[in-house]
């Protein structure tokens, strides 16, 4: 029974690592493609901070999230966007949030990058973001830690038979 639990644990973490790598790659592809998207003039409707709290009996986590709303014209269509970039919009750093609020105050005119195939998909800052590197890092570390354990288990199983 113990071996089955260990095996499930190892495969679960391996899958989580592979998922993090895949998600980071999908986000990186979008971020890279967004650099060549058409640019429209837009205006920030509202930018504010929302505090997301997760409280549990043992831990308490607070993250600061940027809530960003902007309008832009894609051709003749007025659209609303909410994304800063292809990564996350929540940060642990109050300084980072404050710098983004100063950079994107309500009422400011901005350049909006939008997907020509799906004009409702937009962002203000195309390109790779720290969160993409974070996903890749977590995924690679997890896979590199779990892979030798899987190999060792398979080797032991072969030696038994």
C-alpha positions as CSV (number, residue, x, y, z in Angstrom):
1,X,0.0,0.0,0.0
2,X,2.8,2.4,0.9
3,X,4.5,1.9,-2.5
4,X,1.3,2.7,-4.4
5,X,0.9,5.9,-2.4
6,X,4.4,6.9,-3.1
7,X,4.0,6.1,-6.8
8,X,0.8,8.2,-7.0
9,X,2.6,11.1,-5.3
10,X,5.5,10.9,-7.7
11,X,3.3,10.8,-10.8
12,X,1.0,13.5,-9.5
13,X,4.0,15.9,-9.1
14,X,5.4,14.9,-12.4
15,X,2.0,15.7,-14.0
16,X,1.9,19.1,-12.2
17,X,5.4,19.9,-13.4
18,X,4.5,19.0,-17.0
19,X,1.3,21.1,-16.7
20,X,3.3,24.1,-15.5
21,X,5.7,23.8,-18.4
22,X,2.8,23.4,-20.9
23,X,0.9,26.4,-19.4
24,X,4.1,28.5,-19.5
25,X,4.7,27.6,-23.1
26,X,1.1,28.5,-24.1
27,X,1.4,31.8,-22.4
28,X,4.8,32.5,-23.9
29,X,3.5,31.7,-27.4
30,X,0.7,34.2,-26.9
31,X,3.0,36.8,-25.4
32,X,5.5,36.4,-28.3
33,X,2.7,36.6,-31.0
34,X,1.2,39.7,-29.3
35,X,4.3,41.7,-30.2
36,X,3.2,41.5,-33.9
37,X,-0.5,42.2,-33.2
38,X,-2.1,45.4,-34.5
39,X,-2.0,48.4,-32.2
40,X,-5.1,50.5,-31.4
41,X,-5.5,53.6,-29.4
42,X,-7.3,53.1,-26.1
43,X,-8.1,54.7,-22.8
44,X,-8.0,53.4,-19.3
45,X,-11.4,53.4,-17.8
46,X,-10.4,52.3,-14.4
47,X,-7.3,51.0,-12.7
48,X,-7.4,49.9,-9.1
49,X,-6.0,47.4,-6.6
50,X,-8.0,44.5,-5.3
51,X,-6.7,42.5,-2.4
52,X,-7.2,38.8,-2.7
53,X,-7.0,37.0,0.6
54,X,-6.9,33.3,1.2
55,X,-7.3,32.4,4.9
56,X,-7.0,29.0,6.3
57,X,-6.6,27.9,9.9
58,X,-2.8,27.7,9.5
59,X,-1.9,30.2,6.8
60,X,-3.0,33.5,5.6
61,X,-2.0,34.7,2.1
62,X,-2.7,38.1,0.7
63,X,-2.1,39.1,-2.9
64,X,-2.5,42.4,-4.6
65,X,-4.2,42.2,-8.0
66,X,-4.4,44.9,-10.6
67,X,-7.9,45.4,-11.9
68,X,-7.6,47.1,-15.2
69,X,-10.4,48.2,-17.6
70,X,-9.7,49.9,-20.9
71,X,-11.6,50.7,-24.1
72,X,-10.2,50.5,-27.6
73,X,-11.3,50.5,-31.2
74,X,-10.5,47.4,-33.3
75,X,-11.6,48.5,-36.8
76,X,-15.1,50.0,-36.3
77,X,-15.8,48.0,-33.1
78,X,-15.4,49.4,-29.6
79,X,-14.1,46.8,-27.3
80,X,-13.2,46.5,-23.6
81,X,-10.1,44.8,-22.3
82,X,-8.7,43.9,-18.9
83,X,-5.3,42.3,-19.4
84,X,-2.0,43.9,-18.8
85,X,0.0,41.1,-20.4
86,X,-0.1,37.3,-21.0
87,X,1.0,36.6,-17.4
88,X,-0.6,37.1,-14.0
89,X,-2.0,40.4,-12.8
90,X,-1.6,39.6,-9.1
91,X,1.6,40.4,-7.2
92,X,3.0,40.1,-3.8
93,X,4.9,43.4,-4.1
94,X,3.0,46.6,-3.1
95,X,5.7,48.6,-4.9
96,X,5.0,46.7,-8.2
97,X,1.3,47.4,-7.9
98,X,1.9,51.1,-7.1
99,X,4.2,51.5,-10.1
100,X,1.6,49.9,-12.4
101,X,-1.1,52.2,-11.0
102,X,1.1,55.2,-11.7
103,X,1.8,53.9,-15.2
104,X,-1.8,53.2,-16.0
105,X,-4.0,55.8,-14.2
106,X,-7.7,56.1,-15.0
107,X,-8.2,58.3,-18.0
108,X,-4.8,57.7,-19.6
109,X,-4.5,57.1,-23.3
110,X,-2.7,53.8,-24.0
111,X,-1.6,51.6,-26.9
112,X,-3.6,48.4,-27.0
113,X,-2.3,45.3,-28.8
114,X,-5.2,43.1,-30.0
115,X,-5.4,39.8,-31.8
116,X,-6.5,40.3,-35.4
117,X,-8.1,36.9,-35.5
118,X,-10.0,37.6,-32.2
119,X,-10.1,41.4,-31.6
120,X,-11.6,40.9,-28.1
121,X,-8.3,39.4,-27.0
122,X,-6.0,42.2,-26.1
123,X,-3.2,43.3,-23.7
124,X,-1.2,46.5,-23.0
125,X,2.3,45.0,-22.6
126,X,3.1,42.2,-25.1
127,X,6.2,40.0,-24.5
128,X,7.4,37.6,-22.0
129,X,6.5,38.3,-18.3
130,X,8.1,37.1,-15.1
131,X,5.2,34.7,-14.4
132,X,6.0,32.7,-17.6
133,X,9.5,32.2,-16.4
134,X,8.2,31.3,-13.0
135,X,5.9,28.6,-14.5
136,X,8.8,27.2,-16.6
137,X,11.1,27.2,-13.5
138,X,8.6,25.4,-11.2
139,X,7.8,22.9,-14.0
140,X,11.4,22.1,-14.7
141,X,12.4,21.8,-11.1
142,X,9.4,19.5,-10.4
143,X,10.1,17.3,-13.4
144,X,13.8,17.2,-12.7
145,X,13.1,16.1,-9.1
146,X,10.5,13.5,-9.9
147,X,12.0,11.9,-13.1
148,X,15.0,10.3,-11.2
149,X,12.5,8.8,-8.7
150,X,10.5,7.3,-11.5
151,X,13.6,5.9,-13.1
152,X,14.8,4.4,-9.8
153,X,11.4,2.8,-9.1
154,X,11.4,1.2,-12.6
155,X,14.9,-0.1,-12.1
156,X,14.0,-1.6,-8.8
157,X,10.9,-3.3,-10.3
158,X,13.1,-4.8,-13.1
159,X,15.6,-6.1,-10.5
160,X,12.8,-7.9,-8.6
161,X,11.7,-9.8,-11.6
